[in-house]
Amino acid sequence: MSRGFEVVRDWFRKHEGEIQLPTRGTKVAMGYDFYSPIDLVIPPNKIGKIWTDVKAYMEVGECLLLNVRSSQGGKVMLANTQGWIDADYYSNVGNDGNIGIFLMNISDVDYVIKKGDRIAQGAFFNYLVADNGNTEDERSGGFGSSGK
């Protein structure tokens, strides 16, 4: 196991049908495009929630960072401005690592998403751990559960 993407287990899926796993647009692209599994219209100044039914696996010491695609700038932003996916999110008991992408429409017109549209990008990164301020706690839930 190194790093990559899988469809979440059936009982954690939010959508029926085939799920498209993230892909890079070119052979040297840094980011992996995430695809919408549904049609969705996000009204101005509202948040649209899209569960991708995709989970990411990676090594300890790595993370997946999510951002909107550059072509979406000025139209939508991630509702939490940036998504941070930890390695232990992959196997959490709350949702099997289902990656949720919550987009806020910052324009003054409806933002229309069609099934199969690219809705965000993710890139894997290594990170460093400090000498202090660490914990031995383990994840006990799903989306947004650490630090509760």
N, C-alpha and C positions, 0 to 999 in steps of 0.2 A: 504494500500500500504506500502510495506517495501522496498524490493529490489529484482530485478530479471531482466529478459530479455524478450523482445517481438520482433516480426517481425515488421519492419516499415510499415506504411500505403502503400497501393498498388502504389499510384502515386509517391512515393519517392523510390520505389524499383529500383535497377539497374539490377536485374537478374530475370529470370523466373524460375518457379519450386519451389519445397519445400526448405525451409530454415531450417537448423538445428540450434537450439538454443544452446548456450554454455552449457557445462556439466562438472562436476568434474569427474576425472578419478577414484577416490576412495572416500569412505565416509569421510575421514579425510583430503582430499586434500584441500589446500588453494585456488588454482587457478581454474578457469573455462576455459576449452579449447574452443577456437573459431575455427570454421570450415570454410574452403574455399567453397564458392558457385560456384566456377568456376575452370577450368583448366587454368594454367598460367605457362609460362616459363620465368624466370628472368635471363637475360644474366649477366655475370660477371660485377661487378661495376655499375650495373643499378638498378633502383627502380621499383618494381612491386606494382601497386595500386589495392587493393582488398576492395571493398565496401561489407561489410558483410550482409547488409540488416537487421541487428539486432540493436536494441537500448536497453539501460539499464535504468531502473528506480531505484531510491534510495531516501533516506531521505535527507533533508538539513543537512549539516554537514558530509556528506559521499561523497566518490568519488570512481571511478573505475580506477585502474592502469593497464595498458597493458604492457606486455613484451613478447619477444619471448620465446618459450619453451626451456628448457635446452638442449633438443636433437638437437636444431637448432644452438646452439652456434658454432662459427667458420665458419658457412656457410652463415647465414643471420643475420641481425639485423634490428630492427625497424628503419626506415629512420630518425625519430626524436628521436631515442634512447629509448624513453619511451613514452607511451600514457597516458594522463591524461584526464579522462572523468568526467566532473562536473555534478551535479544533474540537472542543468538547460539545459544541452545539449539534454536531453530526448525530450523536447517539442519545440525545436527551429523551427522557420519557414523556415529556409533554406533547411533542409533535413530530418526533423522529427527525428533527433537523430541518423541517420544512421552512424554506427561506421565504419570508414575506417582504414584499416591496411595497411600501406605502408612499404614494406620490401625491404631492400637493400641487394643485393647479394654481400657478401664480399669475396667469394671464387673465384677461377680462372676457374670454370666450370659452365655451366648452372644450375640453381636451379629450379627443376621441382616440381610444385604443382598440384595435382589432386583434382578435386571436392571432398569434404568430408575430405580432409587432415586437420589435426589440424595445424593451422598457428600461433597461439599466445595464451597467457593465460591472463586472467584478474582476479583481486582480488579486492574485496570491502574493503575500509578502512574508519575509522572515522578520521577527522582532526580537528585541533584547529584553532581558529581565534585570532589574536593579538588584543591588546587594541587600536592600531592605524594603519594607512595605509589601512584602509578599504574604501569601496565605496557603494553607493546605486544604482549604475548603474545596468541595467539588460541586459541579452544577447539579441542581435538583429539579429543574424545570425547563420550560421552553423559552419562547420569544420574550426577551426582556426580563429574564428571571434572576440573573446574577445581581447581587447587591441589594436584594429586598430585605 
